[in-house]
């Protein structure tokens, strides 16, 4: 059996309107990973399940005032409800809940369903709760063995693994073992027999061994001297009755070969907890709830753990529901196992729920790395096709007054034009808007020149109309739901910059990049090389002064190209341009020359607000940069 659906009403941030649930979320067999930004409701989902199911560690799980939905201005609700649907029962599981189940019969089998209805309400200062099964309005209480079999394994986010695995009264390791089928019989168990034999040997020591007999006889003699002459002493040394629980509470779990750090101890703790998901013969719920699986684990340990969970539990009757803030885990978990929490909704990313095709899932399983997985935790997303855009977009966003980190925007470099394979994650099959604006920045790729077939000689040809048609086509291609396409009005990003108000500074950046590319290893730009690059750019500008702006841009861009028409300079030039733009708007201490420009954290300097305002205005009003500006604004949540 598995939890197949959860519905909450006026619980935490999930407001119920017109009787509809504030949150409705579906789960499937195996691993379910709740992802999303802070305060999206991941913890609320885990806590809702804990209230309904309770935990095998018998934690104190009760509703509190904070669980009742409270509007920003107004009184908190006096009642909240949680409905939970359990399906996919085996015959062994169904027998324990038969009086509570509804069923439908098909030709193949009988399908059972268990509907759990939890309600908490306030009466004065007190909070009451109840759990019923069956019909939502006329259900019956569930208790006894059935209630115990519905408990979940729960791993809290801030795990004190060392304490949990230590011996002591009520220790967690003893609870785990006592709930394991191997310890089902609490009165007759091999461990009890071992201790009984040991107790008999201890008692025999004081009656049969010379030293032991002497100790006992001394006690008897002392007692006789205390007693009346007519009383004899038959004092005995007896072991106390031993119980299985007490034996198991004396155990601690450790692994001598591992370092006693938080990370390794947490892995040991998780390994122990997962015992309860194996070999269950009682027909109980095999569900683990894990908050912040990544807690205290370094990246490689995270990857090993999630790989194990996916491989071990994805195809059997075990269910694991985790929450995570880790892009590393999000990138490793199969997309079909992810549930994106956003705006009070849990969006299943499985095949058939998104606009992605089957082949896209296979592609993303290979290429969705931890840097790209940042998209799951973002308020807005900007997708780019290369390193140049990846470098320049954050700088331009800063100048425009939209610092990406402040607006929760992630830049995702897809490293190609395979945007649809990534953007489709955020487009729902049913047309639902997830509420995460996605900007796709791409090139129109119309080359402003013609090539003579025989000589291969290039002749400049601006191709305005063709470029604009390609732009419109690109915008349409990538626009779907909350995803918007922003295509360059001319050839590429670099060509548009060369056409724009940033033309002169870009021209210098190209020459800086060429100097860096041709420099000896580990040698940065010197002031002499910078001066030389500036002179080269000025000389070319003079030679091209009769050219149109478009042709001049073509020649600037051509400086970056190899004989095969490709460029190894794009990323270097982008970095140079980013540094030049930051340098231009920063207040630079006296005596600091441009030689240090690429070795300094320019964000550490104060900004000249007047220079930044002038540069911002120039960029915002530039027709060749407007698509970049609009892409940034859209990802920040503005209407463009």
N, C-alpha and C positions, 0 to 999 in steps of 0.2 A: 504494500500500500504506500501511496505517496500523497503529499499535499499537492493538489492540483490547482487550487484557487484560493486566494485570500481577498476578502472584502472588508474594508473598515469604514466606519461611519462616525464622524466627529471625534476621531482619535488623533491626538497631537495636532499636526498641521493639516490634516486631511478633513476638510469641511464637507459635510453631506448636504446636498441640496435636492429638494423635491423627492426625498426618499432614495436617491441614487447614492451609491457608495462614494466616499471621498477618495478612495483608492481601490482599484481593482487590479490584481496582479496574478498572472498564471505562472505556475511552475511545472517542471517536467522531471522525469526520472534522472538520476545521476547528479551532476554538478550544476548548480544555479549560482551565478555570481552577480550580486547587486553592485553596480558601479554608478558613478555620477559625482557631481560636485558636492561640497559640504552642504548640509541642511536640505538635501534632496529627498530624505526620507528613508535612507538605507537602514539606519538603526531602528527607526520606528517600525519597519517591517519585521525585523528580528524580534523586537520587544512585543509586538502584537502576537506573534506566534508563541512566544514564551507565556503570555497571559492565558492563551487558549490551551496550550499543551502542558505547561509546566516543564521542569527539567529533571533529568535523572540524578543530578547532584542535589536535588531537593532545596534549591535556593529559595529565598524568600521572594516570591514573585506576586506582588499585589499592585493594584492600580493606585496612582497618586493624583493629586490635584493637577499636576502638569500634563497628565494624559488626556484631559478633557479639552477639546478644541476651544480656543479663546480668540475671538476676532481682535484686531488691533485696537479698536475702540468699542468696548462692550464687555458684557459678562460672559464668563465661560459657560459652556453647555453643562447641563446637569446629568447628561447620560451619553455614553458612547457604546458602540457595538462592534464586534468583530465576528465575521462569519468565515468559516474555514471548511473547504470541501476536500474530503479524502476519497481517493478512488484507487483503482488497480489493485484490488485485494486478491491475494492468493486464498485458496480454500482454507489453509492453515490459519491465516490471519482473520478471515471472515467469521470463523466459528466462535471467536472471542467477542464479536460485536453483533451477533446475529439478530438480537432483539432491537438493535438501533439502526440497522441498515435498510435502505431501500434498494431495489434491484430491478434490472431490466434483463430480459432473456432474449438472446440472439440465437441464431442457428449454431454458432460456434461455442458459446459459453454464456454463463450468467455473469453480468457485470454489477458489482455492488458499489454503493455510494454511501458515505457517512457525512452528514451535514452537522457541523458543530456551530452552535450559536452562543457566543459569549456576550454578556451584558454587564456593564458597571454603571452604577448610578449614585448620586449624592442624595442624602437625606440629612439636612442640617450640616454638621461638621463630619459626619461619618460617610464612608464610601462602602457600598455593598457590591457584591458580584455574584454571578451565577453562570453556569455552563449547562446548556441544554442541547439535545440532539433531536433530529427529525425536522418537523415543520417549524418554520421560523416563529409562528404565532402560537403553536400548541405543542411544543416539544417536551420531552421528558428529561429529567436529570440523569446524568451519567456519573457513576461512581464505581467503587470496588475495583475488581481486577481490570476491567475495561479502561478505567481512568489511569491506572498505573501503566498499562501497555501503550498509552498514547504519549508518554513523556519523551522529550527530545534530549539528545546530548547537546550541551551548550558550552562553548568556549568563549569566555569574556574577552574584550579587547585588550585590557591591561592584565595579562596573565602573570601570576606569581608562580611560575612553574616549580621553583625550588620548594616553596611551601606546600604546594598541591601534591607533590610527589614524596613528601616527607611522612614519616610515621606519626601517629598520634590519634587521639580520639576524634572520630568522624573524618579521618583523612580521606582525601579524594581517591587515592589509589585503592583504599579499602572499599569505597563505594563502587568504584568501577568493577573490582573483582567480585563483590557481592551480587552485582547485577548481571554478571556473566553467567551463561548457561552452565558452565562447568561447576559453579558453586550454587546450583539451584537447591540442592538438598543441604539445608543449614545444620541438620542434626546428625546426619551420617555422611561423612566425607573423609577421603583419604588423609587430608591434612589433620583432621581431628584424631584419627587413629594414630598418626605419627606423634602427636602431642600426648595422647593418652599413654602410649608406650613409654614416652620420655618421662611422664609423671610417675608411672609405676617404678621405673628405674631410679628416679630420685627418691621415692619413698623407700625402696629397698636399700638404698644407700644407708639410711638411718637405722635399719634393722639388721642388715647383713654385713656391711663393711665395718671393719674394726674402728676406724676413726668416727664414722657416723654413729655407730652404736654407743661409743664413749660419750659423744655429744648429747645424745638423747638420754642416756642413763644419768648424766650429770644434771640435766634439766629435771628428771624424775626425782633424783635424790634431793635437789634443792626444794622441789615442791613438797616432798614428804616432810622435810624439816619445817615447812611453813604450816602444814596441815595438822589436824588432830591425830593423836596416836593411833586411833582406830581406822583412819583413812589411808588407803594405799594409793599410789600414783601410777596410772597407766597412760600418761600423756604420750601423744603421738605427733609426729610431724607429717602433715598431709598437704598435698598440693590442692589448690583451689580448682573448682570446676571450670573447665575451659570452654569458651564459646568461640565459634568460628569467626564472628565479628571481631572479637578481641585479638585473635591471632592475626587476622589480616590488617588490623590497625597497628600492629607492631612492625609491619613491613614498610620499607621505603624503596623507591625505584631510582636507580642510578645506573650509569654506564661508565665504567672506569676508563674506557678508551677515549671519551670525549672531554673537551674542556668545559669546566662548569660555568660557562657564560650563559647569558640570557637566551641567546639564539639557540644553542644546542639543547639547553634544558627545555625550551619551548617545543622543539621538535620531538623530544622524548615524551613530553606531556601529551602532545597531539597523538603520537603513536599509541599511547596508553588509552586515550579517550576513544580512539577508533576501534578498540577491542569490542565496544558495545554495538558496533555496526556489523559485526561478524558472527556467524554461527548462532543466530537467534532462533531457537526452536520453539519459543513460546508464542510466536506470531505477533510480536509487538512492532510498533512503529520504528523503523530504522532511519532516523533523521538526525543529522548533525547541523547545528546552527553555529556558525563561526564568524565572529566579528573581527575585522581587521586581521585577516590571516597573515599578513606580512609583518605583524608586530615582532620586533626584535630580530628579524631575519634579514641577512644581507641578500643582495639580489640573486646570487647563484643558489642560495638555499631556498629562496622563494620559488625559483624556477623548478627546482627538483621536487619540491613539495606539491606544487600545483600539477606538475606532470604526473606524479604518482596518483593524486586524487582523480584526475581525469581518466587515466588508464585503468585504475582499479575499480572505480565505482560508476563509470558512465553507462555501463551496459548491464548492470544488475539491479536488484530491487532496493538498493540503498539510495538515499537522497541526501545531498549536502547543499545547504544554502549558506553562502558566505557573503560578507560585505568587504569591500576593499577600496582603498584610495591609491593603490599602486598601479601606475602605468605598466610596470614590468609584468605584473600578474595579468593585467588586462590584455596585454599583447600576447601572452602565452595561452590564455584560455581560449578555446574554440569560440568563435563568434556566436555560434548557435547556443552556447551556454550562458551568454551575457544577457543581463536585464538592465537596461539603462533607466535610472531614476531621474525624472525631470518633471517639474511642475505638477507634482502630486500624482504622477502616473508611472507605472513600471512598464517600460517598452521592451518586449521580448524581441531580441535581434535574430531569432532563429529563421531559417529558410521559410519563405512564404509570408513572413511578416514585414519584410523590407522590399525595396525595389532591386535588391541584389539578385543575381542569377546564381545557379549552383556553382558555375565556374568561378564566380567572384569570391565565394566562400573559400574555395580551395586556394585561390590567389592570395587572399588576405591572411589565410592561415600561415602562409609562407613569408609574406612581406609586411604584415602589420607589426612593426617593431615597437619598442617602448616609446620612442620619440613620437611616432605617429599616434600611438594609443592615448596621447594627451587629449585627443579630440573627445574622449568619453567624459572628461572632467572639466570641459570648457563651457563658458557661457556663450561664446561665439568662436567660429572657426574660419581661418583663411587658408585655403589650399593653394599651393604653388607648385610649379613643375620643375624648379631647379634651385641650385644654391644661390644664384644671384638674387632672386626674389626673396629667398629665405633670409638673406643678409640685409637687404634694403628695406623690406616692408616694415620691420620693427623700428628702424631709424625714421622713416617717413611718418609712421604712426606717432612717434614721440613729437616730432616737429608739428604735426597737425593737432596735437593735443589729445591724442587717443593712445596713451601708453598701454601696450597690450596686457601687461600684467595687472594693471588697475582695472581693466574692463574684462578680465578673465578670458582673453582671446588666445587661442593656440594657433600657431602657424604650422601647418602640416605640409612638409615637402614630400610629395609623392614620387619625386625623382623621374617623372615621365609625364605623359599626357593621359594616364589611366585614371583620370579624375572620377569617372562614373563608378569605378570599382570601390572608391572610398566614399564619395558623396552619397551613394545609394544607401549607406548605413543609416543615414539620417532621414531617409524618405520612406514613409510608411506605405505599405501596399493598399491600405484602406483610405489613404488620403489624409490621415490625421497629421496635424502639425506638431512635431515634437517640441518646437519652441527654441531651437538652437539655430541661429542664423549662420549659414555657411556661404562664404564667398569663394568662388573658384576664379583665380587669376590665371589667365592663359594668353598665349600669343595668337594673333590672327595668321601668322606665318605666310603672308604674301610678300615675296621678295621684291624690293623696288629696283629691279634690273632685269634685263633680258640677256640671254646667252646665245651668242652666235654658234650654230651647230658645229661648224667646221673648226673654227679657230678657238672656240670656247671663250672668246672675249666677252666680257660683261659690259653692258651699256645701261646707264642709269635710266629707269623708268618708274616714276613715283607710284602709279597704279592706285590712285585715290579711291575710285569707285569700287574696284575689286577688293581693296582692303576693307572698306566699309561694309560691303556685302559679307565678307568673311567674318567681320566682327559681329554683325547681326546674327549670322548663322551660329557662331560660337556661343553667343549669349543665350540663344534659344536652346541649344544643345544641352547646356549645363544648368538651365533653370528648371527646377522642379520642386514644388513644395517650398520649404524654407531654404532651399539651395538656389543661389543666384550666380549666373555666369557673368564675369567681367573680362571681356576680351580686349586686347590692345587695339587701338584704332589704326595702327601701322605695324609692320613686320614683327618686331619683338619689343620686349621691355627696354632693352638697351637702345634700340633705334628710336623709340618714343622719347627716352630721356635725352638722346642726342638732338632731337627735334624741339625739345622743350626749353623752358627758361633755365634749366640746369645744364644746358649744352656746354657752356664754357668750362664749368667745373668737371663735367663728365669727360670732356676732351683731355683735361689734365690728368684725371684718374686713369684714363687709358694709357697715357705715357708713363705714369707712375707704375702701373701694373706691368708694363713691358720692361721697365728697369728692374723690377723685383723678379720677374720671370727669368731674366737673363743674368741675374746676379749670382755670384758664387754662393754656395750653401752657407746658411746662417748669417749672411751679410744683409742687413736691412738697408733702406734708403738713407743716404747721407744728404746733407744740405746741398752739397755740390751736385749730386744726381737729381735732386728735386729742382734745383735751378736749371739744370740742363733740360729736364723734362718740360718745365714751364716755357723755356725758350723754344723748344721744338713745337710745342702746341701753339705758341704765338706766331711762329713763322708759318705754320700750316694755315692758321686762321687768316693771315694776310694773303697767302696764296689762293685761298678759297673764297675771298671776300666777294667775288663776283658771282659765286654760286647761289642758287636758291637755298633756303633753309633746309629743304628736304635733301638736296644733293650734298650739302655740307654734312648733314647728319649721316648720309650714306658713306661718305669718305671717313668720318670719324669711326663709324662702326666697322668699316673695312679694315681699319688698323688692327682690330682685334682678331681678324680671321687668318687662318692658315691657308696654304695653297689649295687645300681640299675643301675650303669654304667653312670649315669648322673652327672652333675656338677653344683654346686651353686657358684663356685669360678671363673668362666671365666671372668666376668666383673671386679672383684676385682684384679685378677692376671694381667689382661690387664692394669689396672690403675697402679699397682705396676711396671710393666715392662716399661710403658711409663715414669713414674717418674725416674726409674733407668737409662733409656737411656738419658733423659734430664740431669740428674745429671752427667752422665758420660762425656758429651760433654760441660758442663758448667764450667766456672771459679768460683769456690765456695770460698767465703771469708774465711779467716783463722778463726778457732774456731767454724765454723758452722758444726755440725755433721749431720749424716743422719736422726737423730730423727726428724729434721725439714723438711725433704725432701717432705713429703706429705702435709705440711702446708704452703708451699711457692709457689709463682709464679716463677717457674724456668725460664720462658721466660724473667723474669726481669733481669737475670744475663747475662753477656757477654758470648759468645761462644768461647771455645778454638778451634780455627780453625784447628789446627793439629790433635786434637783428633776427631773432627767431620769428617775431611777428611779420617782418617783411618777407622772410623766406616762406613762412606758412601761407601768406597771401599769394605769393607768386605760384606756389604749388597748387593751391586750391583753385586758382583761376586759369590754370594752364589746360587747354583742351586735350593735350597729349598725355597728361597725367591724371585726368579726371577719372578714368576707370580705376586706377589704383586708389585714389581718394575715396571714391564711392564704395569700393570693396572694403576698405577699412571702416568707413562709417556704417556700412550695413552690418558687418560682423560685430560692431559695437552696439547694435540694437537700434540704429537710427533709420528712418525711412529715407530712401534715396530714389 
